[in-house]
Amino acid sequence: MSARHVLLVDDDKEVREALGQTLELADLKPILAGSFIESKDHIAKSFNGVVVTDVRMPGKDGFQLLEFAQSVDRELPVILLTGEADVPMAVRGISGGAFSFLEKPCSPKDLLATVERALKTRNLILENRRLRREVETGDAAARLLRGQSEHSHKMREAARAVARTTADVLITGEPGVGTAKMAEVVHLLSVGSNAPFLKFSAASMTGETLAVALRDAADGSIFLDEVLRLSPAAQFALLDAMEGHDRPRIIAGTYADLSKEVEEGRFSPDLFYRLQAATIRIPPLRERPEDIPVLFRHYVDIACEQSDLPVPEITPEVISKLMAQDWPGNARSLMNAAMRFAMGLSDGEGTHAEELGLAEQMAQVERSLIIAALTRHNGNATVAAKHLKLPRKTFYDKLAKHAIKAELYRD
């Protein structure tokens, strides 16, 4: 995420607006403030930009703003402006930690050159912090989004790509796939990962509670679970809040087809289009069966650790039973099955497995293996058939038998 914001502080309105226009014409994002009080709330350790401030201002001056910025983030570049430059003042500014010192009136060329250097420095600082966090905590996508399928790989890459931006996010998927966990991963990979991550049920939110949440999350992220359940008034309030700057990232989760809900008048089209700009889809387990053994072992380990139980052996027969199921409840159901297995209350069956005969279970295993082959080979039926060592006609017969469409597994 490239730093492009410039917090511009000057008590002279005409000067402030003129400099702001210069910054805008250079494709920068100025934030205008007329005093120390107006500007200080924009300064944070995660601020994605730099500060340009006049020295001479009523009340607390530019040196005091510099001191405040240094107390919040010693690596935040602050450029001082003054119409009465002298050597002692410049020395005071630079020794106090200022990035640079410009004499007013400064030419647009000098201002932009200095600001661009400061932004380049800020970008390096923020990127180094992000890399340090990854080293210290591990990559959140790798730690929290487990699985070896191509689908899982693409999910992790999507989370990383979205996190590098400031975009609001829509996370879609069937019940139980883990939209809240994906939202947390996006937050942890973001520049504002040290800021709050707040989760809410969208059905419980009003315009007033949204305003409080936006304030409390500051530079962090807000996750709204099942965003379709926002009331019309809350949808309008959220859309209005999203028009502003210096707000938390909005991450919305839904199990519904929001485009259909928009067509039928149950969801705001404007809000949908704002959220749709960055969308992450979490595929159900039936589309990535090779992830089932990986996730099940992980959930069993967690259950045993939490309950201080020995880890039971997970035999090939247990894995076969797991892969013979569609898991309509997805990761949530698989987690429940792992907990029962860890406590010795089941042998790896889901809630509906006992209703299946041997032939049905074998058919589901076969279906899962076919889907896994198609996923691995980007929907190419010919290559998938060769991978499974099946004649082409037999493979196509099995596609028809299981109602599988190869083209659904192409990028």
Disulfide bonds with the S-S distance in Angstrom:
none
